[in-house]
Amino acid sequence: MGLFKRNPFGHILFIKLWLIRILGALTHRRYRGFNELQIDGSEIIKTLPDSNVLFISNHQTYFADVVAMFHVFNASLCGREDNIKNIGYLWRPKMNIYYVAAKETMKSGILPRILGYVGAITVERTWRAGGKDVNPNEKKEINPNDTENIKIALEDGWVITFPQGTTKSFKPVRKGTAHIIKQHRPIVVPIVIDGFRRSFDKKGLRLKKKGILQSFTIKEPLEIDYDNDTIEEIVEKVEYAIEQHASFLKVIPVEVLDEQKELDRMRQWQY
């Protein structure tokens, strides 16, 4: 690797490499030590091509979810089977992993900006601003640069996205994700996570509680007919794949739903 070699977004790879190593070492015990990460399906990661892969996942914190994915992906590529033992996998990490994040979130402090250098593709949320939902009649137009950057990232490597665009459970999947899938035809790999909301604060930077079992399930790539599936059909497939379709509400224990409602009420009171 050349000392000043850059990725398509202008980030110096040598700096990015050391940020991944340092941040990975600092966060490892959050998933294997203070809390445990139960991984299932990591064998799928090694079968994927080097580029044009889109990971879709439900979302529970701003950053802890993404950091866990960097750990799991790199551990899997180094031969770890459903575990992140021995952080030696951080020495030569996959450098072309990107994640979609809200622009306002990534500008909210020094640490988010550093995390952004690791691989954030920042987008302007048209439906939300200043932590509040925007009136549907006042939504901003989609910035064409945002979709172009996602295209560039897919051509270069792997992209992680959270298609609901929020950390709240069972919110609708945004149609923008379906448009990206239909237009760029990536391999779409669903991930379902749990336990992160109980382990971390909303931003995923502060450890809130120890001894929590966090689950991380990687599923087989979605079967999508890029030519004939409609946007609505793709949205529904994504909702089922990340277990955020309304039908899942019928099988979730009442105490889990009550916990989520209480967290939402606390957040509304706080903000």
N, C-alpha and C positions, 0 to 999 in steps of 0.2 A: 504493500500500500504506500503510495507516494505521500510525503509529509503534508502536502497541501492539496491532495486530490479531493474533489468535491462531488457531492451527489447532485441530482437534477435541480434541487432547490437551493444550491449554493452553500450547503453546510459542509464544512471541512471534515472529512471522514475520520482523520486522526483525533480530532477533538471529540467527535461523536463517539468513537470507540472508547475513549477513556471515560466519558460521561456514563456510558452504559456499564462499564466495569465498576466504577465507583458507586453509582447509584444502585446497581445490582447488589453489590456487596453490603451496602448500608441497609437495603430493604429485605435481604434474604430471610432473616429471622422472623419477619412479619408473617411469612408463609411457612416457615419450618423452624419452629422454636417457640415464640410467644403464642402463635396459633399454627394450626396445621392445615395444609392444602391437600385435599383429597382429589386426585386427578384421575380422570377416566377417558380413554380414547386417544392417548397421546401418540399411539402408533400411526394414526392418520397423518400427523404432521410430516413424517418422513416420506410419505408418498406424494406430497404436493410438489408442483413445479416451482421454479425459483421466482416466478412473477405471475401477475394477473390472478392473484388469489385474494378474495374478499372474505374476511371473517366478520360475521354478524353476531352480536351478543346482546343479551339484556344488560342493564346498566344499574349499578348500585352506588358507586362513588365516582368522583371525578377522575381520580388518578390511580387508586389502588387496583382497580380492575385491569387497567392497561399494563401496569407494572407487573402484575401476576402473569399476564399473557407473554410479556417479554421473557420472563423466567421460564415458563412452561415451554414456549416455542424453542428457545435455545437449548434447554435441557433435552428436549425430545430429539432435536437435530443432532445432539451429541451422544445419542444412544440411551438416555435415561428412559425407562419405561414407567410412566405414570408417577414420576417423582422428580424432585428437584434437589436430590442429594448432591453434595460436593459441588460447590459453585465454580469449579474449573471450567464449566461450559461458558462462563462469562469472558474467558480470555480471548476467544475467537467467536464473538456473537455474529448472528446474521445482521448485516448492516442495512439491509433494504426493507426494514419493517417500518410501516407508518401507521398513524392512527388519526382519525378524524376527530377534531375537538372544536368547541365554540371559541371564536376569536376573543370574546370578552373574558372567558375563563382563562385563556392562556396569557392575557395581559394583566391578570389580577395580582401579580407579585413577582419577585425575583425567582423564586423556586419554580412556579409555573413556566416562566420564560426559559429556565434551564431545561426543564422537562420537555418543553417545546422543541428545543434544539435536537433532542434525541429522535424526533420523528413526527411531530405534530403537523397535520394538514389543517390549518385553521379555516373555519367557515363562518359566515355570518348567519345566525339563526333568524329566519324570517318570521317565525312565530313567537319569538320570545326576546325580551330585552330588559336589562336591569333586574334580572331575576323574576320577572313577571311575564305572564302570557300577554301577547299583543292582540288587540281587537282584530278579528279576521278581516275587517274592512280596512285596517291600517297596516297590514303586512307589507314588509319591504319586498322588493323584487329580488329574485335570486341573482347573486353575483356570478356572472359567467366564469370569472377567474377561479371560483371555488370548485366548480365541476371540472374545469380544465386541470387543476392541480391534482384532483383525485385520479383523473385519467393518467397523468404523468406518473403518479405514484404506483398505479396498477401496472403500468408498462415497465416500471423499474423493479417492482417487488411485491410485497404483501401489504394489504391495507386492512386495518381494524376499524369497524364502525359500529356505533350503537344506534340502530335505526329508529328507536323511539325518541331519541334526542333529549332524554330526561332520565333522572335516576329514580323516578317514581314508577312503581310496578303497574302493569296492565294499561299503560297509556298506548294510544294508537301508533302503529309503525308509520313513519313518514314516507310519503310516496317518492320522495327524492331518492331513497335507497333503491326502490324498484326501478326507477328510471336509469340509475347507474348500472344496475344488473342487466337490464335489457339492452342498454346502449353499448356497454363495454364487454359483456359476456364473460365475466370472470368465473372461476370456480368459486362457489359460495359455500363456506364452511361455517355451520352454526356452532355457537358455544353457549352453554347455559351455566351461569354462576349463582352461588348463594353463599350467605354467611358474611359477605363483605360489609353489608350495611350494619351488622351487629359488631363487627370487629373494629371498624374505622369511623371517623367522623365523615360528614358529607363530602368533604373534599378528598378524603382518602389519604390525607397527609399525617394525621394524628391517630395513633393507636388508642382506641377507646376502651377495648375490653380484651383480656387475654383468655386463652383456653377455648377459643371458638373454632369449630371445625368448618372450614371453608370448602365448598365443593366447586369443582371445575370440570365440566363435561364437554368433551369435543365430539361432535356428531359427524356422521358421514356427509359428504357434500350433497347439497340439494340437487334434485332432478328438476331442471328448468328447461322449458322449450322457449328459447330466446325469441324465436320468430312468431310463435302463436300464443304464448301466455300473455294475458293482458296485465296491465299495471296492477289492477285490483287482485288478480289471481296470484301474482308474485308477492304482493303485500300480505295476502293471507298465508301463503307458504312460509314467509319469514316469521309471521306471528306464531304459527304452530311450531316452527323449528326452534325458536328461542323461548318457547313455552310462555308466551305472553298473549295468546289468543284468549278472548273472553270465556271460552269453554273451560279453560283451566281453573277459573275461579270456583267451579263446582267441586273440584277435587282437592283444593288447598285447605288444610286445617283452619278452623275458625280462629284459633289463637294466633296464627301467622298473619292473617288478614287484620286482626285487631291490633297487632304490633305495628303493622304498616300504617294503619289509620292513625294510630297514636303518634307515630313519627311524623307523619304529614301534618298533623295538627300542631305539633311542637315547632315544626319548621315555619308554618304560616304565622305562628305567634312570634317567632324570633325575627322573621324578616318582614 
